[in-house]
């Protein structure tokens, strides 16, 4: 008899605006950003203030509570769906576009991060140091496991695992990003963003493998999207934090330094291959946040649509 599929431990909260609230929110934000050219980097604080004010005015109380309490509840991920969608320019498949054309979207994105009680930030060694990463099928990234790739599978990983884990009151740029946030612009290809709880992987391991993964017997390098070639040597793949197991892992950059670590890494890869996961097909106007310490994510290879309307997500780190 075939064993029943194991239920996923990942907790994803989903909330969806009604169309009337969406339209009122969109008109409010559009009116407030219309008077100036607001850039996502130079004017982030202004955009966040505009977005947070409008969201606080129009979001239902239970949605606001879910956002403000998200980090404290231990939920792995949260989705807010049916947000306003502005008129968008063609997908910037080169990786960069004109940010002032996206003031409505940026006000909503930064406003949500502010309501979540988090701070958006960028790192100098990735994405030209800009706050917003356009997750697009960039032809220049063909064959690479990067957020700008498409033709190669982006296997289970955590972002920037070549850094140590941080904590409250620390400069987040020196540490693994705590949260990843996304606003979906286009996804006609219906490509899912897949999420899995680290706890789902560790549940499939025996004590020997788990203990080995907790030892500092690994080297983890920077992902292909980073300009730096820095690697964190003598580090564990798993660390136990106050909120459970945390993982640093990228299949292409994680290397075992001892025979026992190599065996454990093989067990870990097997656990990743069999663990339950959630497939989230993000639609235009959906906002996603997840905990990069306790959640692994991936994107399978896909064939992009025509460049002007190709898949386009907007990502920002938050801490």
SELO-987549 format. One record per residue: residue in three letters; z, x negated, y of N, C-alpha, C, O in turn; chain. Coordinates in steps of 0.1 Angstrom, whole numbers, plus 5000, padded with zeros to 4 digits. Layout:
<rs>
ALA;Z;X;Y;Z;X;Y;Z;X;Y;Z;X;Y;A
...
</rs>
This chain:
<rs>
UNK;5000;4992;4988;5000;5000;5000;5000;4991;5012;5007;4981;5013;A
UNK;4992;4995;5022;4991;4987;5035;5003;4990;5043;5007;5001;5045;A
UNK;5009;4979;5048;5021;4981;5057;5017;4988;5070;5006;4985;5075;A
UNK;5026;4996;5075;5022;5003;5088;5022;4993;5099;5029;4983;5099;A
UNK;5013;4996;5109;5012;4987;5120;5025;4987;5128;5032;4997;5130;A
UNK;5029;4975;5132;5042;4974;5140;5040;4979;5154;5031;4975;5161;A
UNK;5050;4987;5159;5049;4992;5172;5051;4981;5182;5060;4972;5180;A
UNK;5044;4981;5193;5046;4971;5203;5059;4972;5211;5064;4984;5213;A
UNK;5065;4961;5214;5077;4961;5222;5075;4962;5237;5084;4963;5245;A
UNK;5062;4960;5241;5059;4959;5255;5061;4973;5262;5058;4983;5257;A
UNK;5067;4972;5274;5070;4985;5281;5062;4984;5294;5063;4976;5302;A
UNK;5052;4994;5295;5043;4995;5306;5046;5009;5313;5043;5019;5307;A
UNK;5050;5009;5325;5052;5021;5332;5040;5025;5340;5034;5016;5346;A
UNK;5035;5037;5339;5023;5041;5346;5026;5053;5355;5033;5063;5351;A
UNK;5021;5053;5367;5022;5063;5377;5009;5066;5384;5001;5056;5386;A
UNK;5005;5078;5386;4992;5081;5392;4993;5091;5404;5000;5101;5403;A
UNK;4987;5087;5415;4987;5095;5427;4978;5107;5425;4968;5106;5418;A
UNK;4982;5119;5431;4972;5130;5431;4962;5127;5442;4964;5119;5451;A
UNK;4951;5134;5441;4940;5131;5450;4943;5133;5465;4939;5126;5474;A
UNK;4951;5144;5468;4955;5146;5482;4963;5135;5488;4960;5131;5499;A
UNK;4973;5131;5480;4981;5119;5485;4973;5107;5487;4974;5100;5497;A
UNK;4964;5104;5477;4955;5093;5478;4947;5093;5491;4946;5083;5498;A
UNK;4941;5105;5494;4932;5106;5506;4940;5104;5519;4935;5098;5528;A
UNK;4952;5110;5520;4960;5109;5532;4964;5094;5534;4964;5089;5545;A
UNK;4968;5088;5523;4972;5074;5524;4961;5065;5528;4962;5056;5536;A
UNK;4949;5067;5523;4937;5060;5526;4934;5061;5541;4930;5051;5548;A
UNK;4934;5073;5546;4931;5076;5560;4941;5068;5569;4937;5063;5580;A
UNK;4954;5069;5566;4964;5063;5574;4962;5047;5574;4963;5042;5585;A
UNK;4960;5041;5563;4958;5027;5563;4945;5023;5570;4945;5013;5578;A
UNK;4934;5030;5568;4922;5027;5574;4923;5028;5589;4918;5019;5596;A
UNK;4930;5038;5594;4932;5039;5609;4940;5027;5615;4937;5023;5626;A
UNK;4950;5023;5607;4959;5012;5612;4952;4998;5612;4956;4989;5620;A
UNK;4943;4996;5603;4936;4983;5603;4923;4982;5610;4917;4972;5612;A
UNK;4919;4994;5616;4906;4994;5622;4905;4986;5635;4894;4983;5639;A
UNK;4916;4984;5642;4916;4978;5655;4914;4963;5656;4912;4958;5666;A
UNK;4915;4957;5644;4914;4942;5644;4908;4937;5631;4908;4944;5621;A
UNK;4903;4924;5632;4898;4918;5620;4910;4911;5613;4915;4900;5619;A
UNK;4915;4916;5602;4927;4911;5596;4923;4903;5583;4917;4909;5574;A
UNK;4927;4891;5583;4924;4882;5572;4936;4881;5562;4947;4882;5566;A
UNK;4933;4881;5549;4943;4881;5539;4953;4869;5539;4964;4870;5535;A
UNK;4948;4858;5544;4957;4846;5545;4963;4845;5559;4976;4844;5560;A
UNK;4955;4846;5570;4961;4844;5583;4970;4856;5587;4979;4854;5595;A
UNK;4967;4868;5582;4974;4880;5587;4981;4887;5575;4982;4900;5576;A
UNK;4985;4880;5565;4992;4887;5554;5004;4895;5558;5005;4906;5553;A
UNK;5012;4890;5567;5024;4897;5571;5021;4910;5578;5028;4920;5576;A
UNK;5011;4910;5586;5007;4922;5593;5001;4932;5583;5005;4944;5583;A
UNK;4992;4928;5574;4987;4937;5564;4998;4943;5555;4997;4955;5552;A
UNK;5007;4934;5551;5018;4939;5543;5027;4950;5550;5031;4960;5544;A
UNK;5029;4948;5563;5037;4957;5571;5030;4970;5572;5036;4981;5570;A
UNK;5017;4970;5575;5009;4982;5576;5009;4990;5562;5011;5002;5562;A
UNK;5006;4982;5552;5005;4989;5538;5019;4994;5534;5019;5006;5529;A
UNK;5030;4987;5536;5043;4991;5531;5047;5004;5539;5053;5013;5534;A
UNK;5044;5004;5552;5048;5015;5560;5041;5028;5555;5047;5038;5554;A
UNK;5027;5027;5553;5020;5039;5549;5024;5043;5535;5026;5055;5532;A
UNK;5026;5033;5526;5030;5037;5512;5044;5044;5512;5046;5053;5505;A
UNK;5053;5039;5521;5066;5045;5522;5066;5059;5527;5074;5067;5524;A
UNK;5056;5062;5536;5054;5075;5541;5048;5085;5531;5052;5097;5531;A
UNK;5039;5080;5523;5031;5090;5515;5034;5090;5500;5031;5100;5493;A
UNK;5039;5079;5495;5042;5079;5480;5053;5089;5477;5063;5089;5485;A
UNK;5052;5096;5466;5064;5104;5462;5076;5095;5459;5075;5084;5456;A
UNK;5088;5101;5461;5100;5094;5460;5102;5087;5447;5107;5076;5446;A
UNK;5098;5094;5436;5100;5088;5423;5091;5076;5421;5094;5066;5414;A
UNK;5079;5075;5428;5071;5064;5427;5077;5052;5434;5077;5041;5430;A
UNK;5082;5055;5446;5089;5044;5454;5101;5039;5447;5103;5026;5447;A
UNK;5108;5047;5440;5120;5042;5432;5115;5033;5421;5121;5023;5418;A
UNK;5104;5038;5414;5099;5030;5403;5095;5016;5408;5097;5006;5401;A
UNK;5089;5015;5419;5084;5002;5425;5096;4994;5429;5097;4982;5425;A
UNK;5105;4999;5436;5116;4991;5441;5126;4987;5430;5132;4976;5431;A
UNK;5126;4994;5419;5135;4990;5408;5128;4983;5397;5134;4979;5387;A
UNK;5115;4981;5398;5107;4975;5387;5113;4962;5382;5115;4960;5370;A
UNK;5116;4953;5391;5120;4939;5387;5134;4940;5381;5137;4931;5373;A
UNK;5142;4950;5384;5155;4951;5379;5156;4958;5365;5165;4957;5358;A
UNK;5145;4966;5362;5146;4974;5350;5142;4967;5337;5146;4971;5326;A
UNK;5136;4955;5339;5132;4948;5327;5118;4952;5321;5114;4948;5311;A
UNK;5112;4962;5328;5098;4966;5323;5089;4954;5324;5089;4946;5333;A
UNK;5080;4953;5314;5071;4942;5314;5060;4944;5324;5055;4934;5330;A
UNK;5055;4956;5326;5044;4958;5335;5045;4972;5341;5051;4981;5336;A
UNK;5038;4974;5352;5037;4986;5359;5023;4988;5365;5017;4979;5370;A
UNK;5018;5001;5363;5005;5004;5369;5007;5016;5379;5014;5025;5376;A
UNK;5001;5015;5390;5000;5026;5400;4985;5029;5401;4977;5021;5406;A
UNK;4981;5041;5397;4967;5045;5396;4963;5054;5407;4971;5061;5413;A
UNK;4950;5055;5409;4944;5064;5419;4948;5061;5433;4950;5070;5441;A
UNK;4949;5048;5436;4951;5044;5450;4938;5045;5458;4927;5047;5452;A
UNK;4938;5045;5471;4926;5047;5479;4916;5035;5476;4920;5024;5473;A
UNK;4903;5039;5476;4892;5029;5474;4883;5029;5486;4877;5040;5489;A
UNK;4882;5018;5493;4874;5017;5505;4860;5015;5501;4856;5014;5489;A
UNK;4851;5014;5510;4837;5010;5508;4837;4995;5506;4841;4987;5515;A
UNK;4832;4990;5494;4833;4976;5491;4820;4969;5493;4809;4975;5491;A
UNK;4820;4956;5496;4808;4948;5497;4804;4945;5482;4811;4948;5473;A
UNK;4793;4938;5481;4789;4933;5467;4800;4924;5461;4807;4917;5469;A
UNK;4801;4924;5448;4810;4916;5442;4808;4901;5445;4796;4896;5443;A
UNK;4818;4894;5450;4816;4880;5454;4816;4870;5442;4826;4864;5439;A
UNK;4805;4870;5434;4805;4863;5422;4806;4848;5424;4808;4840;5414;A
UNK;4805;4843;5436;4807;4829;5439;4822;4826;5439;4826;4814;5438;A
UNK;4830;4836;5439;4845;4834;5439;4851;4838;5453;4863;4841;5453;A
UNK;4844;4837;5463;4849;4839;5477;4840;4848;5485;4828;4848;5484;A
UNK;4846;4857;5493;4839;4866;5501;4845;4867;5515;4853;4858;5519;A
UNK;4841;4877;5523;4847;4879;5536;4859;4887;5535;4858;4899;5533;A
UNK;4871;4881;5537;4883;4889;5535;4886;4899;5545;4892;4909;5542;A
UNK;4881;4898;5557;4883;4908;5568;4876;4921;5564;4879;4931;5570;A
UNK;4866;4921;5555;4860;4933;5551;4868;4941;5541;4865;4952;5538;A
UNK;4880;4936;5537;4888;4942;5527;4902;4945;5532;4911;4944;5524;A
UNK;4903;4948;5545;4916;4950;5551;4924;4962;5545;4936;4961;5543;A
UNK;4917;4973;5541;4924;4984;5536;4930;4980;5522;4941;4983;5519;A
UNK;4921;4974;5514;4926;4970;5500;4937;4960;5501;4947;4961;5494;A
UNK;4936;4950;5511;4946;4940;5512;4959;4946;5517;4970;4942;5513;A
UNK;4958;4955;5526;4971;4962;5531;4978;4969;5520;4990;4968;5519;A
UNK;4970;4976;5512;4977;4983;5500;4983;4973;5490;4994;4975;5486;A
UNK;4975;4962;5487;4980;4952;5478;4992;4945;5483;5002;4945;5476;A
UNK;4992;4940;5495;5004;4933;5500;5015;4943;5503;5027;4939;5501;A
UNK;5012;4955;5507;5022;4965;5509;5030;4968;5497;5042;4970;5497;A
UNK;5023;4969;5485;5029;4972;5473;5038;4960;5469;5049;4962;5464;A
UNK;5033;4948;5471;5042;4936;5467;5054;4936;5476;5065;4933;5471;A
UNK;5053;4940;5488;5065;4941;5497;5075;4952;5492;5087;4949;5492;A
UNK;5070;4963;5488;5079;4974;5484;5085;4970;5470;5097;4974;5468;A
UNK;5078;4962;5462;5084;4957;5450;5095;4947;5452;5102;4943;5443;A
UNK;5097;4943;5465;5107;4933;5468;5103;4919;5465;5112;4910;5463;A
UNK;5090;4916;5465;5085;4903;5461;5078;4897;5473;5075;4903;5483;A
UNK;5075;4884;5471;5068;4876;5481;5055;4871;5475;5055;4864;5465;A
UNK;5043;4874;5482;5031;4868;5477;5029;4854;5481;5035;4850;5491;A
UNK;5023;4846;5472;5021;4832;5476;5009;4826;5469;5004;4832;5459;A
UNK;5004;4815;5474;4993;4808;5469;4997;4794;5465;5007;4789;5470;A
UNK;4989;4787;5457;4992;4773;5454;4979;4764;5458;4968;4769;5457;A
UNK;4982;4752;5463;4971;4744;5469;4961;4739;5459;4950;4735;5462;A
UNK;4965;4739;5446;4957;4733;5436;4948;4743;5429;4941;4740;5419;A
UNK;4948;4755;5434;4939;4765;5427;4934;4775;5438;4941;4778;5448;A
UNK;4921;4779;5436;4916;4790;5445;4915;4786;5459;4916;4794;5468;A
UNK;4913;4773;5462;4913;4768;5476;4925;4771;5484;4925;4772;5496;A
UNK;4936;4773;5477;4949;4776;5484;4950;4790;5490;4958;4792;5499;A
UNK;4941;4799;5486;4941;4813;5492;4950;4822;5484;4952;4820;5472;A
UNK;4955;4832;5491;4964;4841;5484;4957;4850;5474;4963;4852;5463;A
UNK;4945;4855;5477;4939;4864;5468;4928;4857;5460;4920;4850;5465;A
UNK;4929;4858;5446;4919;4853;5437;4910;4864;5433;4914;4874;5428;A
UNK;4897;4863;5436;4887;4872;5431;4884;4869;5416;4878;4859;5413;A
UNK;4888;4878;5407;4886;4876;5393;4872;4882;5391;4870;4895;5389;A
UNK;4862;4874;5390;4848;4878;5389;4840;4869;5379;4845;4858;5376;A
UNK;4829;4874;5374;4821;4865;5365;4812;4855;5373;4801;4858;5377;A
UNK;4818;4844;5376;4811;4834;5384;4802;4825;5375;4807;4819;5366;A
UNK;4789;4825;5378;4780;4818;5369;4784;4803;5368;4781;4797;5358;A
UNK;4790;4797;5379;4794;4783;5378;4805;4781;5368;4807;4769;5364;A
UNK;4812;4791;5364;4823;4789;5354;4818;4793;5340;4827;4795;5331;A
UNK;4805;4794;5338;4800;4797;5325;4805;4787;5314;4805;4775;5316;A
UNK;4810;4792;5303;4814;4784;5292;4829;4779;5293;4834;4772;5285;A
UNK;4836;4783;5304;4850;4779;5306;4859;4791;5304;4856;4802;5306;A
UNK;4871;4788;5299;4882;4798;5298;4889;4799;5311;4900;4794;5312;A
UNK;4883;4806;5320;4888;4807;5334;4887;4822;5338;4879;4830;5332;A
UNK;4895;4826;5348;4894;4839;5354;4881;4842;5360;4877;4853;5363;A
UNK;4873;4831;5363;4859;4832;5368;4849;4832;5357;4837;4833;5359;A
UNK;4854;4831;5344;4844;4831;5333;4842;4845;5328;4848;4855;5333;A
UNK;4832;4846;5318;4829;4859;5312;4825;4857;5298;4828;4864;5289;A
UNK;4817;4846;5295;4811;4844;5282;4820;4838;5272;4816;4837;5260;A
UNK;4831;4833;5276;4841;4827;5267;4854;4835;5267;4858;4840;5277;A
UNK;4859;4837;5255;4872;4845;5254;4883;4837;5261;4885;4825;5259;A
UNK;4890;4845;5269;4902;4839;5276;4914;4843;5267;4919;4854;5268;A
UNK;4918;4834;5258;4927;4837;5247;4941;4839;5253;4944;4838;5265;A
UNK;4950;4844;5244;4964;4847;5249;4970;4835;5256;4969;4824;5252;A
UNK;4976;4838;5268;4981;4827;5276;4991;4832;5287;4991;4845;5289;A
UNK;4998;4823;5293;5005;4827;5305;4999;4818;5316;4994;4807;5314;A
UNK;5000;4823;5329;4994;4815;5340;5002;4803;5344;5014;4804;5344;A
UNK;4995;4792;5346;5001;4780;5351;5013;4775;5342;5024;4773;5347;A
UNK;5011;4774;5329;5022;4770;5320;5026;4755;5321;5035;4751;5315;A
UNK;5018;4748;5329;5021;4733;5330;5032;4731;5340;5035;4719;5344;A
UNK;5039;4741;5344;5050;4740;5354;5063;4745;5348;5063;4752;5338;A
UNK;5075;4740;5353;5087;4746;5348;5090;4760;5353;5083;4765;5362;A
UNK;5099;4767;5346;5103;4780;5351;5112;4779;5363;5120;4770;5364;A
UNK;5110;4788;5372;5118;4788;5385;5130;4797;5384;5135;4801;5374;A
UNK;5135;4801;5396;5147;4809;5397;5148;4814;5411;5141;4810;5420;A
UNK;5158;4823;5414;5160;4828;5428;5162;4817;5438;5170;4808;5435;A
UNK;5156;4819;5450;5159;4809;5460;5151;4797;5460;5153;4788;5468;A
UNK;5142;4795;5450;5134;4783;5449;5120;4785;5455;5115;4797;5455;A
UNK;5114;4775;5459;5100;4776;5464;5091;4779;5452;5090;4771;5443;A
UNK;5085;4791;5451;5078;4795;5439;5065;4787;5436;5060;4787;5425;A
UNK;5060;4779;5446;5048;4772;5444;5049;4760;5434;5040;4755;5429;A
UNK;5062;4756;5431;5064;4745;5422;5067;4750;5408;5070;4741;5399;A
UNK;5066;4763;5406;5071;4768;5393;5060;4778;5387;5051;4782;5394;A
UNK;5062;4781;5374;5054;4791;5368;5054;4804;5376;5065;4809;5380;A
UNK;5043;4810;5380;5043;4823;5387;5051;4834;5379;5049;4836;5368;A
UNK;5061;4840;5386;5069;4850;5379;5061;4863;5376;5061;4868;5365;A
UNK;5053;4867;5387;5046;4880;5385;5031;4878;5389;5028;4870;5398;A
UNK;5022;4884;5382;5008;4885;5385;5005;4900;5390;5009;4909;5383;A
UNK;4999;4901;5401;4995;4914;5406;4980;4915;5407;4973;4906;5411;A
UNK;4975;4927;5404;4960;4929;5405;4957;4943;5411;4964;4952;5410;A
UNK;4946;4943;5419;4940;4955;5424;4926;4955;5418;4918;4946;5420;A
UNK;4922;4966;5411;4909;4967;5405;4899;4973;5415;4901;4984;5421;A
UNK;4888;4965;5417;4878;4970;5426;4866;4976;5418;4862;4988;5420;A
UNK;4862;4969;5408;4851;4974;5399;4854;4970;5385;4859;4959;5382;A
UNK;4850;4978;5375;4850;4975;5361;4841;4984;5353;4845;4990;5344;A
UNK;4828;4984;5358;4819;4993;5351;4817;4988;5336;4813;4996;5328;A
UNK;4819;4975;5334;4818;4970;5320;4829;4975;5311;4828;4973;5299;A
UNK;4839;4981;5317;4851;4986;5309;4857;4975;5301;4861;4977;5289;A
UNK;4859;4964;5307;4866;4952;5301;4881;4954;5301;4886;4956;5312;A
UNK;4888;4954;5290;4903;4956;5291;4910;4943;5294;4905;4932;5291;A
UNK;4921;4945;5302;4931;4934;5303;4941;4937;5293;4948;4947;5293;A
UNK;4943;4927;5284;4952;4929;5272;4965;4922;5275;4966;4911;5280;A
UNK;4976;4930;5273;4990;4925;5275;4997;4926;5262;4996;4935;5254;A
UNK;5006;4916;5260;5015;4916;5248;5029;4910;5252;5029;4900;5260;A
UNK;5039;4916;5248;5052;4910;5250;5055;4897;5242;5051;4897;5231;A
UNK;5061;4887;5249;5064;4875;5242;5073;4879;5229;5072;4873;5219;A
UNK;5081;4889;5231;5090;4893;5220;5083;4898;5208;5088;4897;5197;A
UNK;5070;4903;5210;5062;4908;5199;5057;4896;5191;5056;4897;5179;A
UNK;5055;4885;5197;5051;4873;5190;5063;4866;5183;5062;4862;5171;A
UNK;5074;4865;5190;5086;4859;5183;5091;4867;5172;5097;4862;5162;A
UNK;5089;4880;5172;5094;4889;5161;5087;4886;5148;5092;4889;5137;A
UNK;5075;4879;5149;5067;4876;5137;5070;4862;5131;5065;4858;5121;A
UNK;5079;4855;5138;5082;4841;5134;5095;4840;5126;5104;4848;5128;A
UNK;5096;4830;5117;5109;4828;5111;5117;4818;5120;5113;4813;5130;A
UNK;5130;4816;5116;5139;4809;5124;5135;4794;5125;5137;4788;5136;A
UNK;5128;4789;5115;5124;4775;5115;5113;4773;5126;5114;4763;5134;A
UNK;5104;4782;5127;5093;4781;5137;5099;4783;5151;5095;4776;5160;A
UNK;5107;4793;5152;5113;4796;5165;5121;4785;5170;5120;4781;5182;A
UNK;5129;4778;5162;5137;4767;5166;5128;4755;5171;5131;4749;5180;A
UNK;5117;4753;5163;5108;4742;5167;5101;4745;5180;5099;4736;5188;A
UNK;5098;4757;5182;5091;4761;5195;5100;4760;5207;5096;4758;5218;A
UNK;5113;4760;5204;5123;4759;5215;5126;4744;5218;5133;4741;5228;A
UNK;5122;4735;5210;5124;4721;5212;5114;4715;5222;5103;4720;5222;A
UNK;5118;4705;5229;5109;4699;5239;5099;4689;5232;5099;4677;5236;A
UNK;5091;4694;5223;5082;4686;5215;5067;4690;5218;5059;4688;5209;A
UNK;5064;4694;5230;5051;4698;5233;5047;4693;5247;5055;4690;5255;A
UNK;5034;4692;5248;5028;4689;5262;5019;4701;5265;5010;4705;5257;A
UNK;5020;4706;5277;5012;4717;5282;5005;4713;5295;5011;4710;5305;A
UNK;4992;4714;5294;4984;4710;5306;4980;4722;5314;4983;4733;5311;A
UNK;4974;4718;5326;4970;4729;5335;4957;4736;5330;4949;4729;5323;A
UNK;4955;4749;5333;4944;4756;5328;4931;4751;5336;4932;4744;5346;A
UNK;4919;4756;5331;4907;4752;5337;4905;4757;5351;4897;4751;5359;A
UNK;4912;4767;5355;4911;4772;5369;4918;4764;5379;4916;4765;5391;A
UNK;4926;4754;5375;4934;4746;5384;4926;4733;5387;4918;4728;5379;A
UNK;4927;4728;5400;4921;4716;5404;4929;4704;5399;4924;4693;5399;A
UNK;4942;4706;5396;4950;4695;5391;4948;4693;5376;4946;4702;5369;A
UNK;4951;4681;5371;4951;4678;5357;4965;4675;5352;4967;4669;5342;A
UNK;4974;4679;5360;4988;4677;5357;4992;4683;5344;4987;4694;5341;A
UNK;5001;4677;5336;5006;4682;5324;5021;4681;5323;5026;4671;5329;A
UNK;5027;4690;5317;5042;4690;5315;5045;4685;5301;5042;4692;5292;A
UNK;5049;4672;5301;5052;4666;5288;5067;4667;5284;5075;4667;5293;A
UNK;5069;4668;5271;5083;4670;5266;5089;4683;5270;5100;4683;5276;A
UNK;5082;4694;5267;5087;4707;5271;5086;4717;5259;5077;4714;5250;A
UNK;5094;4727;5259;5093;4737;5248;5082;4747;5251;5078;4749;5263;A
UNK;5077;4754;5241;5068;4766;5243;5076;4778;5247;5072;4786;5255;A
UNK;5088;4779;5240;5097;4791;5242;5110;4786;5249;5115;4776;5245;A
UNK;5114;4794;5258;5128;4792;5264;5135;4805;5265;5129;4815;5267;A
UNK;5148;4805;5262;5156;4817;5263;5161;4819;5277;5169;4810;5282;A
UNK;5158;4829;5284;5163;4832;5297;5172;4844;5297;5174;4850;5286;A
UNK;5177;4848;5308;5186;4859;5309;5180;4872;5305;5187;4882;5302;A
UNK;5167;4873;5306;5159;4885;5302;5152;4884;5289;5143;4892;5287;A
UNK;5156;4875;5281;5149;4873;5268;5140;4861;5267;5141;4852;5276;A
UNK;5132;4860;5257;5124;4848;5255;5113;4848;5266;5107;4858;5269;A
UNK;5111;4835;5271;5100;4833;5280;5091;4823;5273;5095;4814;5266;A
UNK;5078;4824;5276;5068;4815;5270;5060;4808;5280;5057;4813;5291;A
UNK;5056;4795;5277;5046;4788;5285;5035;4784;5275;5038;4777;5265;A
UNK;5023;4789;5277;5013;4787;5266;4999;4789;5271;4997;4799;5279;A
UNK;4991;4780;5268;4976;4782;5270;4970;4774;5258;4972;4762;5256;A
UNK;4962;4782;5250;4957;4776;5237;4950;4763;5239;4951;4754;5231;A
UNK;4942;4763;5250;4934;4751;5253;4941;4739;5258;4936;4728;5259;A
UNK;4954;4741;5263;4961;4730;5269;4974;4726;5263;4981;4717;5268;A
UNK;4978;4733;5252;4991;4731;5246;4990;4722;5234;4982;4725;5225;A
UNK;4997;4711;5234;4996;4701;5223;5009;4698;5217;5019;4696;5225;A
UNK;5010;4698;5204;5023;4694;5197;5024;4679;5197;5014;4672;5196;A
UNK;5036;4674;5198;5039;4660;5199;5045;4654;5186;5047;4642;5184;A
UNK;5049;4663;5177;5055;4659;5164;5049;4668;5153;5044;4678;5155;A
UNK;5051;4663;5141;5046;4671;5129;5052;4685;5128;5045;4695;5126;A
UNK;5065;4686;5131;5072;4699;5130;5067;4708;5141;5066;4720;5139;A
UNK;5065;4702;5153;5059;4710;5164;5045;4715;5161;5042;4726;5165;A
UNK;5037;4707;5154;5024;4711;5151;5024;4723;5141;5016;4732;5142;A
UNK;5033;4722;5131;5034;4733;5122;5039;4746;5129;5034;4757;5126;A
UNK;5048;4744;5138;5053;4756;5145;5042;4762;5154;5041;4774;5156;A
UNK;5034;4753;5160;5023;4758;5168;5013;4766;5160;5007;4776;5165;A
UNK;5011;4762;5148;5002;4769;5139;5008;4783;5136;5001;4793;5135;A
UNK;5021;4784;5133;5028;4796;5131;5027;4805;5144;5025;4817;5142;A
UNK;5029;4799;5155;5028;4807;5168;5014;4813;5169;5012;4824;5173;A
UNK;5003;4805;5166;4990;4810;5167;4988;4822;5158;4981;4831;5161;A
UNK;4993;4821;5146;4992;4832;5136;4999;4844;5141;4995;4855;5140;A
UNK;5011;4842;5148;5019;4854;5153;5011;4860;5164;5010;4873;5165;A
UNK;5004;4852;5173;4996;4858;5184;4985;4866;5178;4981;4876;5184;A
UNK;4979;4861;5167;4967;4868;5162;4971;4882;5156;4962;4891;5155;A
UNK;4983;4884;5152;4987;4896;5145;4996;4905;5153;4999;4916;5148;A
UNK;5000;4901;5165;5010;4909;5172;5003;4921;5178;4991;4921;5182;A
UNK;5011;4932;5180;5005;4944;5187;5004;4941;5201;5011;4933;5207;A
UNK;4994;4948;5208;4992;4946;5222;4987;4959;5228;4983;4968;5222;A
UNK;4987;4959;5242;4981;4970;5249;4968;4966;5256;4968;4955;5262;A
UNK;4958;4974;5255;4946;4972;5261;4945;4981;5274;4945;4993;5272;A
UNK;4944;4975;5285;4944;4983;5298;4931;4981;5304;4927;4970;5309;A
UNK;4923;4992;5304;4910;4991;5311;4913;4996;5326;4914;5008;5328;A
UNK;4913;4987;5335;4917;4990;5349;4905;4996;5356;4894;4991;5355;A
UNK;4907;5008;5362;4897;5015;5369;4898;5012;5384;4909;5007;5389;A
UNK;4888;5014;5392;4889;5012;5406;4901;5019;5413;4903;5031;5410;A
UNK;4908;5012;5421;4920;5018;5427;4932;5017;5419;4942;5024;5422;A
UNK;4932;5009;5408;4945;5008;5401;4951;4994;5404;4945;4984;5405;A
UNK;4964;4995;5405;4973;4983;5408;4981;4980;5396;4987;4989;5390;A
UNK;4981;4968;5392;4988;4963;5380;4997;4951;5384;4993;4942;5390;A
UNK;5010;4952;5379;5018;4940;5380;5024;4938;5366;5028;4947;5359;A
UNK;5025;4925;5362;5033;4922;5350;5040;4909;5351;5037;4900;5360;A
UNK;5050;4907;5342;5059;4896;5342;5053;4885;5335;5052;4885;5322;A
UNK;5049;4874;5342;5042;4863;5336;5052;4854;5328;5047;4845;5320;A
UNK;5065;4856;5328;5074;4849;5320;5075;4855;5306;5076;4848;5296;A
UNK;5074;4868;5305;5077;4875;5293;5065;4883;5287;5066;4890;5277;A
UNK;5053;4881;5294;5041;4888;5289;5030;4877;5288;5028;4869;5296;A
UNK;5023;4878;5277;5010;4870;5274;4999;4880;5277;4999;4892;5275;A
UNK;4988;4874;5283;4976;4882;5285;4964;4875;5281;4963;4863;5280;A
UNK;4953;4883;5279;4940;4877;5276;4929;4887;5281;4931;4898;5284;A
UNK;4917;4881;5281;4905;4889;5283;4894;4884;5274;4891;4872;5274;A
UNK;4888;4893;5266;4878;4889;5257;4865;4886;5264;4863;4890;5276;A
UNK;4856;4879;5258;4843;4876;5263;4835;4889;5266;4836;4899;5258;A
UNK;4827;4890;5276;4819;4902;5279;4806;4898;5286;4805;4887;5292;A
UNK;4797;4907;5286;4785;4905;5294;4786;4912;5307;4787;4925;5308;A
UNK;4785;4905;5318;4787;4911;5331;4775;4920;5335;4764;4918;5330;A
UNK;4778;4930;5343;4767;4939;5348;4760;4931;5359;4763;4919;5362;A
UNK;4751;4938;5366;4743;4931;5377;4753;4925;5388;4764;4932;5390;A
UNK;4750;4914;5393;4760;4907;5402;4766;4915;5413;4778;4914;5415;A
UNK;4758;4923;5420;4764;4931;5431;4775;4941;5427;4783;4944;5435;A
UNK;4774;4945;5414;4784;4955;5410;4792;4950;5397;4797;4958;5390;A
UNK;4792;4937;5395;4799;4932;5384;4814;4934;5385;4819;4936;5396;A
UNK;4821;4932;5374;4835;4934;5373;4842;4926;5384;4839;4914;5386;A
UNK;4852;4932;5390;4859;4925;5402;4873;4930;5403;4876;4942;5406;A
UNK;4882;4921;5400;4897;4924;5402;4902;4914;5413;4896;4904;5415;A
UNK;4912;4918;5419;4918;4910;5430;4932;4906;5425;4940;4915;5423;A
UNK;4935;4893;5424;4948;4889;5419;4956;4881;5429;4950;4874;5437;A
UNK;4969;4884;5429;4978;4876;5438;4991;4873;5430;4996;4882;5424;A
UNK;4995;4861;5431;5008;4857;5426;5019;4863;5434;5018;4864;5447;A
UNK;5031;4866;5428;5042;4871;5436;5055;4866;5429;5055;4864;5417;A
UNK;5065;4864;5437;5078;4859;5432;5089;4866;5439;5101;4863;5436;A
</rs>
